[in-house]
Amino acid sequence: MKIDAYLVNAFTFNGTGGNPAGVVLHADHLSDDEKLTIAKAVGYSETAFVAQDDEADFAVSFFTTTDEVDFCGHATLATFSTLYQKGMISEGQYVQRTKAGLLAVTIAPDGEIVMEQKLPEYLGELGYEAVSELIGIDAAVLASTGFPVEVISTGLDDIIVPVPHGYLDQIRVNEELLSDFCRKHQLVGLHAFELCEKDSDLTASCRNFAPLFGIPEESATGSASGALACYLSKHLGGNHSNRFIFEQGRAMNCTSRMTAAVELKEHDIIKVRVGGYAHEIGQQQVIL
């Protein structure tokens, strides 16, 4: 059986950068084992598989090279950009069924894909010392930000780690320790950020690491961008908007850009959205 996978860069900026994902359409007949085989052959951090659904517009499942995950932001963006570019959908709003729930995706007239994520779950804070050895940054340096290290999920459980400005590129992850830590605490990975200068059009620069799932570092992470938007909305207080622009992938020479927004009602977050652009970079045929 021959399976065609589209190769798509998601969260590009001015046509460059982005995080590649595989997209397989018409995947209704594929088993989970076959999906994992395809994801391994594609070799990207995630490959999305699109199927029909009785209630939602599409059912989408996400596989890394090692396992299935409940949700993937950049692969969602890649999926709906592909559906749009292939003329299978037009601008407007759609609903995808994922293991993280039913989530809305909007196609803007200019091709931007904006995806809704799960409402945030705040799963507790971690000590600076515990995180320090995972990323090679001294605990006192982490504490100097005045912000906590916190586990937040808008679809995937990520450790959100603030570092002072200028320290993001100094992170050196101990992949074995981070994998063991995530396995022990049932987490996906670690998302570090440094706030940008006030005159920048960016809110924060970010790095994401999920070695437990075969991802040493990722150049754009949609799910963690939603979690970070919720984190900043919670901890920055009233001196900010609820719209954010993040860059990621700078240390990989693959700078990507994500927009994120949270909608509040009486201080409670009622919607989380992450958006960006994508374009196809090729196709790959996998023989099962």
C-alpha positions in Angstrom: 0.0 0.0 0.0 1.4 3.4 -1.0 0.6 6.4 1.2 1.3 10.0 0.2 2.4 12.4 2.9 2.5 16.1 2.4 5.5 17.8 4.0 4.6 21.2 5.4 6.4 24.0 7.2 4.2 25.5 9.9 4.5 28.8 11.7 6.7 30.3 8.9 7.6 34.0 9.0 7.9 35.8 5.6 8.0 32.4 4.0 11.0 31.2 6.0 11.6 29.2 9.2 8.8 27.1 10.5 8.5 23.6 11.9 8.0 20.8 9.5 5.1 18.3 9.9 3.8 15.5 7.8 0.1 15.5 6.7 -1.7 12.4 5.5 -5.2 12.9 4.1 -7.9 10.2 3.8 -6.4 8.2 6.6 -9.6 6.5 7.7 -8.3 3.0 6.8 -5.0 3.3 8.6 -4.4 1.5 11.9 -2.4 3.1 14.7 0.6 0.8 14.0 0.5 1.9 10.3 0.3 5.5 11.3 3.3 5.1 13.6 5.2 3.4 10.7 4.4 6.3 8.4 5.4 8.9 11.1 8.7 7.2 11.5 9.3 7.1 7.8 8.5 10.8 7.5 10.8 11.5 10.4 9.4 14.8 11.5 8.5 15.6 15.2 4.8 15.0 14.3 2.7 13.7 11.4 -1.0 14.4 11.3 -3.6 11.9 10.0 -6.9 13.3 8.7 -10.1 11.1 8.7 -13.8 11.6 8.4 -15.9 12.1 11.5 -19.6 11.8 12.2 -19.9 15.0 14.2 -16.8 17.2 13.6 -15.6 18.3 10.2 -12.5 16.1 10.5 -10.9 13.7 13.0 -7.2 14.4 13.3 -4.7 12.2 15.1 -1.0 13.0 15.7 2.0 10.7 15.9 5.6 11.4 16.7 8.3 9.0 15.6 7.8 7.1 18.9 4.2 7.4 20.0 0.8 9.1 19.5 0.1 12.4 21.3 -3.2 14.0 22.1 -2.6 17.2 20.2 -0.1 19.0 18.1 -0.4 22.7 17.3 2.0 23.0 14.4 0.7 19.8 12.8 -2.8 21.2 13.1 -1.8 24.3 11.3 0.0 22.2 8.6 -3.2 20.1 8.2 -5.6 22.9 7.7 -3.3 24.8 5.5 -3.0 21.7 3.3 -6.7 21.2 3.2 -7.1 24.9 2.2 -4.4 24.9 -0.4 -5.8 21.7 -2.0 -9.2 23.3 -2.3 -10.8 20.9 0.1 -12.0 23.7 2.4 -12.4 27.4 2.0 -12.1 30.3 4.5 -14.3 30.0 7.5 -14.5 27.9 10.7 -14.2 24.2 11.1 -14.1 21.7 14.0 -11.5 19.0 14.4 -11.9 16.0 16.7 -8.6 15.3 18.6 -7.8 13.3 21.7 -7.6 16.7 23.4 -11.3 17.3 22.5 -13.3 19.1 19.8 -11.4 22.2 18.8 -12.3 24.9 16.3 -9.9 26.0 13.5 -10.5 29.2 11.5 -9.1 29.9 8.0 -8.6 33.6 7.5 -8.9 35.2 4.0 -5.1 35.6 3.8 -4.5 31.9 4.6 -3.6 32.4 8.3 -4.7 29.4 10.3 -6.0 30.1 13.8 -6.7 27.2 16.1 -8.6 27.0 19.3 -7.0 25.1 22.1 -8.3 23.5 25.3 -8.8 25.8 28.2 -5.8 25.9 30.4 -5.2 23.4 33.2 -2.7 24.7 35.8 -1.1 21.6 37.1 1.3 23.0 39.8 4.6 24.8 40.2 8.1 23.2 40.3 11.1 24.3 42.2 13.9 26.1 40.4 16.4 23.6 41.7 14.6 20.7 40.1 14.5 22.5 36.7 18.0 23.9 36.9 19.7 20.6 36.4 17.5 19.8 33.4 18.5 22.9 31.4 21.9 23.8 32.8 20.9 27.2 34.1 21.6 28.0 37.8 18.5 28.0 40.1 19.3 31.5 41.4 19.3 32.8 37.8 15.9 31.2 37.2 14.6 32.7 40.5 15.8 36.1 39.5 12.9 36.4 36.9 10.4 36.6 39.8 8.2 34.2 37.8 7.4 30.6 38.8 8.1 27.5 36.9 4.7 26.1 36.2 3.2 23.1 34.5 0.3 24.2 32.2 -1.7 22.3 29.6 -3.8 23.6 26.7 -3.7 20.1 25.2 -0.3 18.8 26.3 1.3 19.0 29.7 4.4 21.3 29.4 6.8 22.8 31.9 6.8 26.6 31.3 10.2 27.9 32.4 11.0 31.7 32.4 14.7 32.7 32.0 16.2 36.2 32.2 16.7 38.1 29.0 20.0 36.9 27.4 19.9 33.4 28.9 17.6 31.6 26.5 20.5 30.7 24.1 22.6 29.4 27.0 20.2 26.6 27.8 21.9 23.1 27.5 19.4 20.4 28.0 20.3 17.1 29.7 18.0 15.0 27.5 18.3 11.9 29.7 17.3 13.8 32.9 14.5 15.7 31.1 13.1 12.5 29.6 13.2 10.7 33.0 11.6 13.8 34.7 8.8 13.9 32.1 8.2 10.2 32.3 8.0 10.3 36.1 5.6 13.3 36.2 3.7 12.3 33.0 4.7 15.5 31.1 5.4 16.0 27.4 8.3 18.5 27.5 9.8 21.8 28.6 9.0 25.2 27.1 11.5 27.9 28.1 11.0 31.6 27.3 12.6 35.0 27.8 10.5 38.2 27.6 11.6 40.6 24.8 12.4 44.3 25.2 9.4 46.6 25.5 10.1 48.2 22.1 10.1 44.9 20.3 7.1 43.7 18.3 7.7 40.3 19.9 6.4 39.3 23.3 8.9 36.5 24.0 11.5 34.3 22.4 11.1 30.6 23.1 12.7 27.2 23.0 10.9 23.8 23.3 12.4 20.4 24.2 10.6 17.0 24.3 13.3 14.3 24.1 10.9 11.8 25.7 8.9 11.9 22.5 12.0 11.9 20.2 12.2 15.7 19.9 15.5 17.1 21.1 14.4 20.6 20.2 11.5 22.0 18.2 11.5 25.1 16.1 7.8 26.0 16.6 5.3 24.6 19.1 1.7 25.6 18.8 0.4 23.8 21.9 3.1 25.3 24.2 2.4 28.7 22.7 -1.1 28.5 24.0 0.1 27.4 27.4 2.6 30.3 27.5 -0.1 32.8 26.5 -2.2 31.6 29.5 0.9 31.7 31.7 1.7 35.3 30.7 -2.0 36.4 31.0 -1.9 35.0 34.6 1.4 36.4 35.8 2.0 39.7 34.0 -1.0 41.3 35.6 -2.9 44.2 34.0 0.1 45.7 32.2 -0.3 43.8 29.0 -2.7 43.0 26.2 -4.1 39.5 25.9 -2.5 39.1 22.5 1.1 37.8 22.1 3.6 37.2 19.4 6.3 34.6 20.0 9.4 33.6 18.1 10.9 30.2 18.4 13.7 28.2 16.6 16.4 30.9 16.7 18.9 28.6 18.2 18.2 26.1 15.4 18.7 28.8 12.7 15.0 28.2 11.8 13.2 31.2 13.3 9.4 30.8 13.4 6.6 33.0 14.5 3.4 32.2 16.4 0.5 34.5 17.4 -1.5 33.7 20.5 -4.5 35.3 22.2 -6.6 34.6 25.2 -10.1 35.8 25.8 -11.1 36.7 29.4 -14.4 36.9 31.2 -14.2 38.3 34.7 -10.5 37.3 34.9 -11.2 33.7 33.7 -9.8 32.5 30.4 -12.7 31.3 28.2 -10.8 30.9 24.9 -7.3 30.2 23.8 -6.2 30.7 20.2 -2.9 30.2 18.4 -2.3 31.2 14.8 0.3 31.3 12.0 1.1 30.5 8.4 2.3 27.4 6.6 3.4 26.3 3.2 4.1 22.9 1.5 7.7 22.1 1.0 7.4 18.7 -0.7 5.7 15.2 -0.7 6.9 11.8 0.4 5.5 8.4 -0.6 5.6 5.7 2.1 5.1 2.0 1.2 3.5 -0.1 3.9 
